[in-house]
Amino acid sequence: QVQLVESGGGLVQPGGSLRLSCAASGSRFSTYAMAWYRQAPEKQRELVASITSSGRTNYVDSVKGRFTISRTNAKKSVFLQMNNLKPEDTAVYYCNAGGDYSSNYPSNYWGRGTQVTVSS
């Protein structure tokens, strides 16, 4: 089993930046693809960014050029650097581990989420 804990969310003004962290437990972290999803109230959960075990990344079009996903296997963590934040980025951001993200198939391993609010 995998346990995931997100952190780093908060309230920022448009144009600001945040860095989200997801700390994972388990011995096989280095073999897992990882992803960030987000969910705004009354909206479907959306795949934002993913990274494979070898470091290949993918992003939803709306965040390309603004967000960067990265990982460090030594610390069993995945990060999401979010720059030039927009109000439409407001959502709860969730970490997911071990899914098939190229097909948008998340696993059942989720963190509890961290709130990101972008508002003036």
N, C-alpha and C positions, 0 to 999 in steps of 0.2 A: 504494500500500500504506500501511497504518497500523501504527505500532508503539505499544504501550501499556505503561506501567509503573506499577504500583500501589505505594503506600506508606502507612504510617500504622497498620498493624496492630500488635497487641501483646496482652499479658495484662492484663486488668482484672477487678476484682471486680464482682459483680452490682450494678446501679445506676450503674455508672460510664459514662464517655463516651469515644469515640474519633472521630477525624475521618480518614477515608480519602481519599487523593488518587490520581488517575489522570492522568498526564501523557501526552499524545498527540503524535505526530509527524504530519507530513503537512500539505498545503496546504488541505485541504477540511474541516477539523475543524468549522468553523462550520455546515456543511450536514448534519452527521451527528447523528442521534439517538444518545444514549448511555445506557448502562445498567450497573447493578451486579447481578451474580449472586453466589450463594454456594453452596458445596458442602461438606457435612459428610461425614465418612467413611461409606462405604457408603450414601449417600443421593444422590438425583438432584439435579443442579444446578438451583437455584431462582432465578427472576427476583425480585429484591428491589425494585428501583426503576429508573425510566427517566425520561429527560428529552428532549424533542424539541429541534430546532434553534431553536424559538421560545420554549422555556422551559416548556412544559407538562409536568407531572410526574405520575407514577403510582407506586403502592406496593402491595406485597403486604399483605394485611390485617394480618398478624402484626406489621408494623413501623409501621403508620400511627400518627401521633402521636408516634413516637419517633425516626424516621429522617427526614432531609431530604437530597434530592439537589439539587445545584446545579452550575452550570458557569460558566466564564469563557472566552469565546472568545479574548480577547486573550492569555491564557496557555495556551490549548489544554489546559485541564484540566477535569476533572469531580470532584466531591467527594461524599462521603457522610458527613454528620454523624450519628453514632449516639449517642443518649442513652438513659438508663435501660436499659442493656444487661442481657440475661438469658442464663442458661447456654445456652438453646436457640439463641441467636445465634451460638454457636461454630461456625466454619466457615472455609474459605478463601474470600475474597472476590475476585471477578474483575471487571475492567472489560471492556465490550464496546462496539464502535463500529459504527454504521451498520446495525443490525438493524431489523426491524419488530417492535418490542416490544409493540405492542398486540395482536399475534397470537402473541407469544412465539416469534418467529423471530430468534434471534441471528445475527449475522454470524460469519464465521470469524476476525474480528479480536479476539483475546483478549490480555489481559495474562497474566503468569505467576502472578498471585495474591498476596495478602497474608493472613497468618494472623491471625484474630481469635479469642482464647480468653477466655471469660468464666467465671471460676471463683473461688470463695472459698477 
